[in-house]
Amino acid sequence: DFIARRTSPTVPSSSYRLGVKSSPCHELYPAPLTDALRDALVNHFEKSMPGFVCDEALLHGVETRTSSPVRISRNGKTMEAEGVQGLFPAGEGAGFAGGIVSAAVDGLHVAEAVSSHLFLEDRENDGAERQEIA
């Protein structure tokens, strides 16, 4: 139905645990994007994998395979953005990953850095409070 530019009246069952709902993807995204996606599905995927385009197919969403054209500089040790204390750029949008797995791994590393940063701040604040009391 996406290829025919219409909203599906019903949808086939899906393994997606939250379920699926028919939506007019051809109306949600800009025409150049939907035209390119439609062309790719019909003229490339279907030709290399016959049967890919069928009534039982579900278009769940669009994922790009590109990386961010920008990269926010960050300190390799603290993981903080250069020149911006307390900002921890991470993942694909910050230019540190090229896909979902590498973005997740980068997120784990940055989360550890944030945790260390917060722990040090807490320790410094505890020390300051103790000095004021004395």
C-alpha positions as CSV (number, residue, x, y, z in Angstrom):
1,D,0.0,0.0,0.0
2,F,2.9,2.4,0.6
3,I,4.0,1.8,-2.9
4,A,0.5,2.5,-4.2
5,R,0.3,5.7,-2.0
6,R,-2.6,4.5,0.1
7,T,-3.1,3.7,3.8
8,S,-3.7,0.0,4.5
9,P,-7.2,-0.8,5.8
10,T,-5.7,-3.7,7.8
11,V,-2.2,-4.9,8.7
12,P,-0.8,-8.4,8.8
13,S,0.3,-9.8,12.1
14,S,3.8,-8.8,13.3
15,S,6.4,-10.1,15.7
16,Y,6.8,-6.5,17.0
17,R,5.6,-6.9,20.6
18,L,3.9,-3.5,20.9
19,G,1.9,-4.2,17.8
20,V,1.6,-2.2,14.6
21,K,-1.0,0.3,13.3
22,S,-1.6,1.4,9.7
23,S,-0.3,4.9,9.0
24,P,0.0,6.9,5.8
25,C,3.8,6.9,5.6
26,H,3.5,8.4,2.1
27,E,1.9,11.5,3.7
28,L,4.1,11.7,6.8
29,Y,7.5,12.0,5.1
30,P,8.5,14.5,2.3
31,A,7.7,13.4,-1.2
32,P,11.4,13.2,-2.3
33,L,12.0,10.7,0.6
34,T,9.0,8.6,-0.1
35,D,9.7,8.6,-3.9
36,A,13.3,7.5,-3.3
37,L,12.2,4.8,-0.8
38,R,9.4,3.6,-3.2
39,D,12.0,3.4,-6.0
40,A,14.4,1.5,-3.9
41,L,11.8,-1.1,-2.8
42,V,10.4,-1.7,-6.3
43,N,13.5,-1.3,-8.5
44,H,16.2,-2.6,-6.3
45,F,15.0,-4.8,-3.4
46,E,12.3,-6.6,-5.4
47,K,14.7,-7.2,-8.3
48,S,17.4,-8.7,-6.1
49,M,15.0,-10.4,-3.7
50,P,11.9,-11.4,-5.6
51,G,8.9,-11.5,-3.2
52,F,10.2,-8.8,-1.0
53,V,7.4,-6.5,-2.0
54,C,4.1,-8.3,-1.2
55,D,0.8,-7.9,0.6
56,E,2.2,-9.3,3.8
57,A,5.2,-6.9,4.0
58,L,5.3,-4.3,6.7
59,L,7.1,-1.0,6.5
60,H,7.8,-0.4,10.3
61,G,9.8,2.8,9.9
62,V,12.8,4.2,8.2
63,E,16.4,3.8,9.4
64,T,19.3,5.5,7.7
65,R,22.7,4.0,7.3
66,T,24.6,7.2,7.5
67,S,26.7,8.9,10.2
68,S,26.4,12.4,11.5
69,P,28.1,15.0,9.2
70,V,29.2,16.7,12.4
71,R,31.5,15.6,15.2
72,I,31.5,17.3,18.6
73,S,35.0,17.3,20.0
74,R,35.3,15.6,23.3
75,N,38.1,14.9,25.8
76,G,39.2,11.3,25.4
77,K,39.6,10.8,29.1
78,T,36.6,12.6,30.6
79,M,34.4,12.2,27.5
80,E,33.2,15.8,28.1
81,A,32.8,18.1,25.1
82,E,35.9,20.3,24.6
83,G,35.2,23.7,26.2
84,V,31.8,22.7,27.7
85,Q,32.0,21.3,31.1
86,G,29.2,18.8,31.9
87,L,28.2,18.1,28.3
88,F,28.9,14.5,27.3
89,P,28.3,14.0,23.5
90,A,27.6,10.4,22.6
91,G,26.5,8.2,19.8
92,E,25.7,8.7,16.2
93,G,24.2,12.2,16.4
94,A,27.4,13.5,18.0
95,G,29.6,11.8,15.4
96,F,30.9,8.9,17.5
97,A,29.1,6.0,16.0
98,G,28.0,4.7,12.6
99,G,25.1,2.5,13.6
100,I,22.9,1.2,16.4
101,V,25.4,-1.2,18.0
102,S,28.4,1.2,18.0
103,A,26.1,4.0,19.3
104,A,25.0,1.7,22.2
105,V,28.6,0.9,23.0
106,D,29.6,4.5,22.9
107,G,26.6,5.3,25.1
108,L,27.9,2.8,27.7
109,H,31.3,4.4,27.7
110,V,29.9,7.9,28.1
111,A,27.5,6.7,30.8
112,E,30.5,5.4,32.8
113,A,32.2,8.8,32.3
114,V,29.0,10.7,33.4
115,S,28.8,8.4,36.5
116,S,32.4,9.1,37.4
117,H,31.9,12.8,36.9
118,L,28.8,12.9,39.1
119,F,30.5,10.8,41.8
120,L,33.5,13.2,41.9
121,E,31.1,16.2,42.1
122,D,29.3,14.5,45.0
123,R,32.6,13.8,46.8
124,E,33.8,17.4,46.2
125,N,30.5,18.8,47.6
126,D,30.7,16.5,50.7
127,G,34.2,17.8,51.4
128,A,33.1,21.4,51.0
129,E,30.2,20.9,53.4
130,R,32.5,19.3,56.0
131,Q,34.9,22.2,55.8
132,E,32.0,24.7,56.4
133,I,30.9,22.8,59.5
134,A,34.3,22.7,61.0
